[in-house]
Amino acid sequence: MENFKDFLTDELTDMRISARENKDFRTSDLIRNELDSRGSFAIDSKDGQVVYHLGKGYTRESVLANIRDIDLKFRR
């Protein structure tokens, strides 16, 4: 499956978790790219995946470069 456009963002994040658990990194990367195009960025950490729903004005590079500031701004 390579067309993820018809899935909701929440569905994609769950599908990406499953793909990573099954070591299907190709699918995981494709899903990550689709999420990026929607402005939702799945960032992997030692504790699992964290998804930032920031909007289309952001890029993966800007999110990674500013991750600490983003975490502080959106931490509850």
N, C-alpha and C positions, 0 to 999 in steps of 0.2 A: 504494500500500500504506500503510495507516494503522494497522493493528493489529500492534504489535511484541511483544505479550505472549508469543507462542509461541517467541520466539527467545532463545537463550542470551545472556548479557551480552557475552561475547567476540565472538559473531557480530554483535551490534549495534554494538560499537565498530568493527569492520571495515567494516560497512555505512555507518556514519557517515563514516568516512574516504573511502570511495568517493563518497558523496553530495556531500561538500564538494569533492572533486576534480572532480566533474561540475557544480559550481556549483548543485546542487539543495539550496538552503539551507532550503527548506520541509521536505523530508524529514530533513535534518540536524537541524533544530530539533525535529521530532517524535521522532526517535530520542534526542536529548539529553534531552527531557522524560521519555521512558520510562526512560532510565538514571537520571535524577534520582530517579524514583519508587522505584527499586530501591536507592538509596543509593550508586550509582556515578556519579561526576560527571566528565563530559568537559569539560576546560578547554582552550580553544584558546590556543596561544602561537605565537610567530614560528617555532618549531621543529616545529610540528604539535600534535597533540592529546595531552594527558596525561590519563589516567583514574585517578581516586582511588576505590577501593572501600572506602568508609568505613562503610556500613551505613545503616539507615533513620533513625537518630537525628540525622542531619545534614540541612541544607538547602543549596541552592546558595548562598544569601546567606551562611550561616555559613562555608562552605568558602572563598568568595571573600574574605571579611573576614579569614580566618585562614590564608590560603594559605602564607605564609612559615613560620608555626609548624608547619603540617601537613607542609610539605616537609622541615623540619629533623627532625621526629619520625620520618618514614618513609624518609628518605634512607638508602641503604645504601652 
